[in-house]
Amino acid sequence: MSERAQPAPPAMMPRLRVGAWVAYDLSGNIYSATVTFVLTTYAKEQLGGLTEYSIAHFLSMFAAGLLGPFLGALIDTTGQTSRYLRIATVACVAALAGWAFDWGGAWLLACYFGANLSFNVALLFYNALITSAAPPGRVGRISGLGVGFGYLGTILVLVVNQIFAPTPRTFFLVAAGMFLLFALPCLIWVRETSRRAAATSPNQEIVREANKRLLSTVRSLPKYPALMWFLIGNFLLVDVLNTAVIYFADFTTDVFSAMAADGITVFSRVYRGESGIREFMQSAGLYLNIVALLIGVLIGRWIDLKPLNVMIVSAIALLGALVGGAVYGGTSPIGYLCTLVALGGFGLTGIWSAGRKVIVMLSPPEMIGQFFGLYSITAKLSVFGQLIYALVHDAYGSKPAMLAQSAQLILGLACLIKVRIPRPADAAPQP
C-alpha cells in the first residue's frame, strides 16, 4: 500500500495561518519602502519634479479611501475576503513591475496610481483577515508581530540597495518579485473561518445590499461614540504617520546636508559629502525599522491587554519624535537617532498594530468588515498633513514643517482620551 501524506497536526494549522498572515505584512513594507526610498527620487528625475507624482499619490489614496467602506461592507456580505486579497495583490505586483519599463511619464504615473490603489485596497482585506489568522484573545499580539516583522521588508529593501546598488528600474522588478514571494503564504493558507466564506460571488443584488449596509453603518456610528471618537483620533494620528513616512528621507537629507560637508560622525563612522548624506539617510531609515521591528515583537501582549493605552503612549512618543527631529536635526546625529528615529519607530508600530485590536474590540462581530472599512478610510484619506507640511516647508523650512504636525497629533490624542473600551458585558447594542 502506497504511503499517503498525513494531514498536519491540529495545532500546526493555526501556527501556519499566523506565520502566513505575518509574512504578508513584510511584503507590504517592501512596497512602502520601495516607494519611499526608490520611486520618489526616480519619479522626481523622470518627471522633472514631484507635482504630478504627488497628484497621482493623492488621487490613488482618495480613491482607496472612498472604496474602503464599500469594500468592508462587501466583505461582510460575501465572506470572500481572501479571494479579494488575491486579486488586489496580483494587481499591485503587476503595476509595481510596470515601473521598470521606460515608456514615458504618463505610463509611470498610471502604474503608480494602479499599484498604490490596489495595494491600499489589499490592506483592507488583509486587516479583515486577522480574526481568521489569530487565535481568540491573541489578536493584539499577532497584530504586533505582523507590524514588527513587517519592518524586515523595509530593512531588506535598504540592505539590497546598499549592497548591490541596482538601478531603480532593475530594483522595481526585484521588489515585485519579493512582494509576491512573501505574500504567497497568506494568499494560499489564510482563509475565512466564518461560515459565510462559502457565500456566492458578488452580483448586483449583493452590491446593492453592501451599499445599503454601508449607509446603515455610517448612520449608526453615533450610536457607538467610542468607535466614532477612535476613528476621528486615528484619522489625525495616521495623517501624521503618513506624512512622516513620505517625507522622512527628504527631511533627513535636508537638515543634515550642511553638516555632511564637514562629515557626520555616528558610531565612529563618518558620512561625508553628497554620497555620505544619502548613506546617512538610508542608515537612519535602517535604524528606525530595526527599532520598529523590536517594538512590534515586544509589545504584543501589552496590545492584547491595553490596546488603547498603547496608542496613547505611542502618540506621545511620536510627539517626542517630532520635537526631537526639529531640535537635533542638523546639530546632533545621536540626538536625532534617539528621538525622531527611536521614538518615531515606537510610535509608528504602536499606532498601527494597536489600532487593529481596538477596532476588533469595539465592533460587533457581524459588522467587523464594515467597521474595518471605516477604519481604512481614516488611513487612506489621511493625506492633509502632507499638504500642511509642503506649505509650511515652502514658507518657513523643514523644521517648522515637521513641528506643524504636532497640532493634529495633539488633537488626535484628545480624541483617544475620550474613548472607553467596554467590558464584554457592557458591549454596545446592535443598531
C-alpha positions in Angstrom: 0.0 0.0 0.0 1.4 3.4 -1.0 2.0 5.9 1.7 -0.3 8.9 1.8 0.6 12.3 3.1 -0.7 12.7 6.6 -2.6 15.9 7.5 -0.8 18.5 9.6 -1.5 18.2 13.4 -4.4 20.4 14.5 -2.0 22.7 16.4 0.1 23.3 13.2 -2.6 24.9 11.0 -3.2 27.9 13.3 0.5 28.5 13.5 0.8 28.2 9.8 -2.0 30.7 9.3 -0.4 33.1 11.8 3.0 32.9 10.1 1.4 33.3 6.6 -0.5 36.4 7.8 2.6 37.9 9.4 4.6 37.4 6.2 2.2 39.5 4.2 2.9 42.5 6.4 6.6 42.1 5.4 5.7 42.1 1.7 3.6 45.3 2.3 6.6 47.0 3.8 8.7 46.0 0.7 6.2 48.0 -1.3 6.2 51.0 1.0 9.9 51.2 1.3 10.3 50.9 -2.5 8.1 54.0 -2.8 9.8 56.0 0.0 13.5 55.2 -0.8 13.5 54.5 -4.5 10.4 55.5 -6.5 10.1 59.1 -5.1 13.6 60.1 -6.2 13.2 58.2 -9.5 9.9 59.9 -10.3 11.3 63.3 -9.5 14.1 62.7 -12.0 11.8 61.3 -14.7 9.0 63.9 -14.3 11.2 66.9 -13.6 9.5 67.5 -10.2 7.1 66.0 -7.7 3.9 67.8 -8.5 2.4 65.2 -10.9 3.7 62.4 -8.7 2.0 64.0 -5.6 -1.3 64.4 -7.5 -1.2 60.7 -8.5 -0.5 59.7 -4.9 -3.4 61.9 -3.6 -5.8 60.6 -6.2 -4.9 56.9 -5.5 -5.3 57.4 -1.7 -8.5 59.3 -2.1 -9.9 56.6 -4.4 -8.8 53.9 -1.9 -10.4 55.8 0.9 -13.8 56.1 -0.9 -13.7 52.4 -1.7 -12.8 51.3 1.8 -16.2 51.4 3.5 -17.9 49.8 0.5 -15.4 47.0 0.3 -15.7 46.5 4.0 -19.5 46.0 3.6 -18.8 43.7 0.7 -16.6 41.5 2.9 -19.5 41.1 5.4 -21.9 40.4 2.6 -20.0 37.8 0.5 -17.5 36.4 3.1 -14.8 36.1 0.3 -12.1 38.3 1.8 -9.2 36.0 0.8 -10.3 35.9 -2.8 -10.4 39.7 -3.0 -7.0 39.9 -1.3 -5.5 37.7 -4.0 -7.0 39.8 -6.8 -5.7 43.1 -5.3 -2.3 41.7 -4.6 -1.7 40.4 -8.1 -2.8 43.7 -9.5 -0.4 45.6 -7.2 2.5 43.3 -8.2 1.8 43.7 -11.9 1.6 47.5 -11.6 4.8 47.6 -9.5 6.7 45.7 -12.1 5.4 48.2 -14.7 7.5 50.9 -13.1 10.6 49.2 -14.6 9.6 50.0 -18.2 10.6 53.4 -19.5 7.5 54.1 -21.5 7.1 57.8 -20.5 5.9 59.8 -17.6 2.2 59.1 -18.2 2.9 55.3 -18.0 4.8 55.7 -14.8 2.1 57.8 -13.2 -0.6 55.3 -14.4 1.3 52.4 -13.0 1.9 54.2 -9.7 -1.8 55.1 -9.4 -2.8 51.4 -10.1 -0.2 50.0 -7.7 -1.0 52.3 -4.8 -4.7 51.9 -5.2 -4.6 48.1 -5.4 -2.0 48.0 -2.5 -4.2 50.0 -0.2 -7.3 48.1 -1.1 -5.4 44.8 -0.4 -4.5 46.2 3.1 -8.2 46.4 3.9 -8.8 42.8 3.0 -5.6 41.8 4.8 -6.6 43.6 8.0 -10.0 42.0 8.0 -8.4 38.5 7.8 -6.7 39.0 11.2 -9.6 37.4 13.0 -9.3 34.3 10.8 -5.5 34.1 11.3 -5.1 34.9 15.0 -6.4 32.7 17.8 -9.1 34.3 20.1 -7.5 36.5 22.7 -4.3 37.0 20.7 -5.3 39.5 18.0 -3.2 42.2 19.5 -0.1 40.0 19.9 -0.4 38.7 16.3 -1.0 42.3 15.0 2.1 43.5 16.8 4.1 40.6 15.3 2.9 41.5 11.9 3.8 45.1 12.2 7.1 44.3 13.9 8.3 41.6 11.5 6.9 43.6 8.6 9.7 46.1 9.0 12.1 43.4 7.9 10.7 44.3 4.4 12.0 47.8 4.7 15.3 46.6 6.1 15.5 44.2 3.1 15.0 47.0 0.7 17.6 49.2 2.3 20.2 46.4 2.5 19.7 45.3 -1.1 20.1 48.9 -2.2 23.3 49.5 -0.1 25.0 46.2 -1.0 24.0 45.6 -4.6 23.1 49.2 -5.7 20.8 48.2 -8.5 19.4 50.7 -10.9 15.9 51.8 -10.0 14.3 50.1 -13.0 16.0 46.8 -12.1 15.1 47.1 -8.5 11.4 47.6 -9.3 11.4 44.1 -10.8 13.2 42.7 -7.8 10.8 44.4 -5.5 7.8 43.0 -7.4 9.3 39.5 -7.0 10.0 39.9 -3.3 6.5 41.3 -2.7 4.9 38.3 -4.4 7.2 35.8 -2.7 6.3 36.9 0.8 2.6 37.5 0.0 2.1 33.9 -1.3 1.8 32.1 2.0 -1.1 34.4 3.1 -2.7 34.1 -0.3 -2.5 30.3 -0.1 -3.1 29.4 3.5 -5.2 32.1 5.2 -8.9 31.6 4.6 -12.0 32.9 6.4 -13.1 30.9 9.4 -16.6 32.3 9.1 -19.3 30.1 7.6 -20.1 32.9 5.2 -16.8 32.2 3.5 -18.7 29.9 1.1 -21.1 32.7 0.0 -21.7 33.4 -3.6 -19.6 35.9 -5.6 -20.8 39.5 -5.8 -23.6 40.4 -8.1 -25.8 43.4 -8.5 -28.1 42.3 -5.6 -25.1 41.8 -3.3 -23.6 45.1 -4.3 -26.9 46.9 -3.6 -27.0 45.1 -0.2 -23.4 46.1 0.5 -24.3 49.8 -0.2 -27.3 49.6 1.9 -25.4 48.1 4.9 -22.7 50.7 4.4 -25.1 53.6 4.7 -26.7 52.0 7.7 -23.3 51.6 9.3 -22.4 55.3 8.7 -25.8 56.4 10.1 -25.4 54.2 13.2 -21.9 55.4 14.0 -23.2 58.0 16.6 -24.7 55.0 18.5 -21.1 53.9 19.0 -19.5 57.0 20.5 -16.3 55.2 21.5 -15.8 53.9 17.9 -16.6 57.3 16.5 -14.0 59.1 18.6 -11.5 56.4 17.9 -11.9 56.7 14.1 -11.5 60.5 14.3 -8.5 60.2 16.5 -7.0 57.5 14.3 -7.5 59.7 11.3 -5.5 62.5 12.8 -2.7 60.3 14.1 -2.3 58.3 10.9 -2.2 61.6 9.0 0.9 62.5 10.9 2.4 59.0 10.4 1.8 59.1 6.6 3.4 62.5 6.4 6.4 61.4 8.4 6.9 58.2 6.3 6.7 60.1 3.0 9.0 63.0 4.0 11.4 61.1 6.2 14.1 60.7 3.6 13.7 64.3 2.3 13.7 65.8 5.9 16.8 63.9 7.0 18.6 64.8 3.8 17.6 68.5 4.1 18.5 69.1 7.8 21.9 67.3 7.6 23.1 68.4 4.2 25.2 71.3 5.6 26.6 69.1 8.4 27.6 66.4 5.8 30.0 68.9 4.1 32.4 68.5 7.2 31.3 64.9 7.9 28.6 63.4 10.1 30.1 61.1 12.7 27.9 58.3 14.1 29.4 55.3 16.0 32.9 56.0 14.6 31.6 56.1 11.0 31.9 59.3 9.0 29.4 60.2 6.4 30.7 63.0 4.1 29.6 64.8 1.0 26.6 64.1 -1.3 27.1 60.3 -1.2 27.6 60.5 2.6 24.3 62.2 3.3 22.5 59.6 1.2 24.1 56.8 3.1 23.3 58.5 6.4 19.7 58.8 5.4 19.5 55.2 4.5 21.2 54.2 7.7 18.8 56.3 9.8 15.9 54.5 7.9 17.5 51.2 8.7 17.8 52.0 12.4 14.2 53.2 12.5 12.9 50.0 11.1 15.1 47.8 13.4 13.5 49.7 16.4 10.1 49.2 14.9 10.7 45.5 14.4 11.8 45.0 18.0 8.9 47.1 19.4 6.4 45.1 17.4 7.7 41.8 18.8 7.8 43.0 22.4 4.5 44.9 22.9 2.1 42.3 21.5 0.9 41.2 25.0 0.5 44.8 26.1 -1.6 45.4 23.0 -3.9 42.5 23.9 -4.3 43.8 27.4 -4.5 47.6 26.9 -4.6 48.5 23.2 -5.9 52.0 23.8 -3.1 52.7 26.3 -0.6 51.5 23.7 -2.0 54.0 21.1 -1.9 56.9 23.6 1.7 56.2 24.7 2.7 55.7 21.0 1.1 59.1 20.1 3.1 60.8 22.9 6.3 59.0 21.7 5.5 60.3 18.2 5.1 63.9 19.5 8.6 63.5 21.1 9.9 62.3 17.8 8.6 65.4 16.0 10.1 67.8 18.6 13.4 65.8 18.8 13.7 65.9 15.0 13.3 69.7 15.0 15.8 70.2 17.9 18.5 67.7 16.9 18.2 67.7 13.1 21.4 69.0 11.6 23.0 69.5 15.1 23.3 66.2 16.8 23.1 62.9 14.8 22.9 60.8 18.0 20.1 63.0 19.5 18.3 62.7 16.1 18.6 58.9 16.2 17.4 58.7 19.8 14.4 61.0 19.2 13.0 61.1 15.7 14.2 57.7 14.8 13.8 55.7 18.0 10.6 57.4 19.3 9.3 57.5 15.8 9.7 53.8 15.4 7.9 53.2 18.6 5.0 55.5 17.6 4.7 54.0 14.2 4.5 50.4 15.4 2.2 51.1 18.4 -0.4 53.1 16.5 -0.6 50.7 13.5 -0.7 47.5 15.5 -2.9 48.6 18.4 -5.5 50.2 16.1 -6.5 46.8 14.6 -7.1 45.4 18.1 -9.2 48.4 19.1 -11.4 48.0 16.0 -11.9 44.3 16.8 -12.9 45.2 20.5 -15.3 48.0 19.6 -17.0 46.4 16.6 -19.9 43.9 16.7 -18.5 40.6 15.2 -21.0 40.6 12.3 -20.1 44.2 11.3 -16.3 43.9 11.7 -15.7 44.1 7.9 -17.8 47.3 7.6 -16.0 49.0 10.5 -12.7 47.9 9.2 -13.8 49.7 6.0 -14.4 52.9 8.0 -11.1 52.3 9.8 -9.5 52.0 6.3 -10.9 55.4 5.2 -9.3 57.1 8.2 -5.9 55.8 7.0 -6.4 56.3 3.2 -7.8 59.8 3.4 -5.1 60.9 5.8 -3.3 63.0 3.2 -3.9 66.5 4.5 -0.8 66.5 6.8 1.3 66.2 3.6 -0.2 69.4 2.2 0.4 71.2 5.5 4.0 70.0 5.5 4.5 71.2 2.0 3.0 74.6 2.5 4.9 75.3 5.8 8.1 73.8 4.3 8.0 76.2 1.3 7.3 79.2 3.5 9.5 78.5 6.6 11.6 75.4 6.1 11.8 71.7 7.1 11.9 72.0 10.8 8.8 74.3 11.2 7.0 71.9 8.8 7.8 69.0 11.0 6.7 70.8 14.1 3.4 71.8 12.4 2.4 68.2 12.5 2.2 68.3 16.3 -1.1 70.3 16.3 -3.2 67.5 14.7 -1.2 65.0 16.8 -2.4 66.6 20.0 -6.0 66.8 18.6 -5.8 63.0 17.9 -4.6 62.4 21.4 -7.6 64.3 22.8 -9.9 62.1 20.8 -8.3 58.9 22.0 -8.7 60.1 25.6 -12.5 60.2 25.1 -12.6 56.6 24.0 -13.8 54.0 26.5 -13.5 50.3 25.6 -16.5 48.5 27.1 -16.2 45.3 29.1 -17.7 42.2 27.4 -20.9 42.6 29.5 -21.2 46.3 28.6 -20.8 45.9 24.8 -22.8 48.3 22.8 -26.2 47.0 21.4 -26.5 46.4 17.7 -28.2 49.3 15.8 
